[in-house]
């Protein structure tokens, strides 16, 4: 099977692109191809076109979670496609669902490693340009987390603000503004919330924001998605909870059920009560209206470099 490295040249500030291309060319004895994306959404268009013309391949998304998202959406309808990641972006949270010792930079391992079955979340949302459908590999964020991601993306365009610091700074700026969302949330047909809240995350993987373990009960191969709903708490209360939230300990905090609803489910519908909401999809942000979410078990196969897997891995 051909291996196609789909490289986002601006991921991580473009610092690793040249070195990565040189490493890929060193494995020229294998059937490999390099494609460098030219614009947003180009990766999805390229992968979809490649599959239509040549059939399945190993597509290695070289970038962040946004690049992975594009490759997934381009390959999703081809059962013979497999997807890998070389994490050169700023977040790369989907990869964290697997063994931390996995060497995603192992080029030969990407070509020859085993693949495992992973879920994805299929969504349909209303936008000003019409109905948008697609897949999410890792997580959707609405409210505080989405606003942080939005500000972080803007800060990263300023060359003097490094990636990790931009996320921390964005948290504190948004904490001052304390802008959440106003939503109606239905889970598996039952209304769970209506009104203002701090944030909601709809998760396949358990990490966001470059290592924040926001949804510790989420698993990429469970056949369920995990949803957080956090009420509109005070700044002081949120600050006290932030370390637990970041480290994945939020569910063990005493009396946390008073402000947090955490549910595993198959389907959900979120309707913004103010007309529109900012919806963060694997790190990329859109303006959205009513949005439907549904887990698709075994939506794609994910490559674990250097691994020989005899049975499916539970992440």
Secondary structure as the mmCIF struct_conf table of DSSP 4:
data_model
#
loop_
_struct_conf.conf_type_id
_struct_conf.id
_struct_conf.beg_label_comp_id
_struct_conf.beg_label_asym_id
_struct_conf.beg_label_seq_id
_struct_conf.end_label_comp_id
_struct_conf.end_label_asym_id
_struct_conf.end_label_seq_id
STRN STRN1 UNK A 3 UNK A 7
TURN_TY1_P TURN_TY1_P1 UNK A 9 UNK A 10
HELX_RH_3T_P HELX_RH_3T_P1 UNK A 11 UNK A 14
BEND BEND1 UNK A 15 UNK A 16
HELX_RH_AL_P HELX_RH_AL_P1 UNK A 17 UNK A 25
TURN_TY1_P TURN_TY1_P2 UNK A 26 UNK A 29
BEND BEND2 UNK A 30 UNK A 30
STRN STRN2 UNK A 32 UNK A 36
BEND BEND3 UNK A 39 UNK A 39
TURN_TY1_P TURN_TY1_P3 UNK A 40 UNK A 41
HELX_RH_AL_P HELX_RH_AL_P2 UNK A 42 UNK A 54
STRN STRN3 UNK A 58 UNK A 63
BEND BEND4 UNK A 64 UNK A 64
HELX_RH_AL_P HELX_RH_AL_P3 UNK A 65 UNK A 75
TURN_TY1_P TURN_TY1_P4 UNK A 76 UNK A 77
TURN_TY1_P TURN_TY1_P5 UNK A 79 UNK A 80
STRN STRN4 UNK A 82 UNK A 87
BEND BEND5 UNK A 89 UNK A 90
HELX_RH_3T_P HELX_RH_3T_P2 UNK A 94 UNK A 97
BEND BEND6 UNK A 98 UNK A 98
TURN_TY1_P TURN_TY1_P6 UNK A 100 UNK A 101
TURN_TY1_P TURN_TY1_P7 UNK A 104 UNK A 105
HELX_RH_AL_P HELX_RH_AL_P4 UNK A 107 UNK A 112
STRN STRN5 UNK A 114 UNK A 127
TURN_TY1_P TURN_TY1_P8 UNK A 128 UNK A 129
STRN STRN6 UNK A 130 UNK A 136
BEND BEND7 UNK A 137 UNK A 138
STRN STRN7 UNK A 139 UNK A 143
HELX_RH_AL_P HELX_RH_AL_P5 UNK A 144 UNK A 156
TURN_TY1_P TURN_TY1_P9 UNK A 157 UNK A 157
BEND BEND8 UNK A 158 UNK A 158
TURN_TY1_P TURN_TY1_P10 UNK A 159 UNK A 160
BEND BEND9 UNK A 161 UNK A 161
HELX_RH_AL_P HELX_RH_AL_P6 UNK A 163 UNK A 177
TURN_TY1_P TURN_TY1_P11 UNK A 178 UNK A 178
STRN STRN8 UNK A 181 UNK A 187
TURN_TY1_P TURN_TY1_P12 UNK A 188 UNK A 189
STRN STRN9 UNK A 190 UNK A 197
BEND BEND10 UNK A 198 UNK A 198
STRN STRN10 UNK A 199 UNK A 203
BEND BEND11 UNK A 204 UNK A 206
STRN STRN11 UNK A 208 UNK A 208
TURN_TY1_P TURN_TY1_P13 UNK A 209 UNK A 211
STRN STRN12 UNK A 212 UNK A 212
TURN_TY1_P TURN_TY1_P14 UNK A 216 UNK A 217
TURN_TY1_P TURN_TY1_P15 UNK A 220 UNK A 221
BEND BEND12 UNK A 222 UNK A 223
STRN STRN13 UNK A 225 UNK A 230
HELX_RH_AL_P HELX_RH_AL_P7 UNK A 235 UNK A 247
TURN_TY1_P TURN_TY1_P16 UNK A 248 UNK A 248
HELX_RH_3T_P HELX_RH_3T_P3 UNK A 250 UNK A 252
BEND BEND13 UNK A 253 UNK A 253
TURN_TY1_P TURN_TY1_P17 UNK A 254 UNK A 255
HELX_RH_3T_P HELX_RH_3T_P4 UNK A 256 UNK A 258
TURN_TY1_P TURN_TY1_P18 UNK A 259 UNK A 259
STRN STRN14 UNK A 260 UNK A 265
BEND BEND14 UNK A 266 UNK A 266
STRN STRN15 UNK A 267 UNK A 272
TURN_TY1_P TURN_TY1_P19 UNK A 273 UNK A 274
BEND BEND15 UNK A 275 UNK A 275
STRN STRN16 UNK A 277 UNK A 281
TURN_TY1_P TURN_TY1_P20 UNK A 282 UNK A 283
STRN STRN17 UNK A 284 UNK A 288
BEND BEND16 UNK A 289 UNK A 290
STRN STRN18 UNK A 291 UNK A 304
TURN_TY1_P TURN_TY1_P21 UNK A 305 UNK A 306
BEND BEND17 UNK A 310 UNK A 311
#
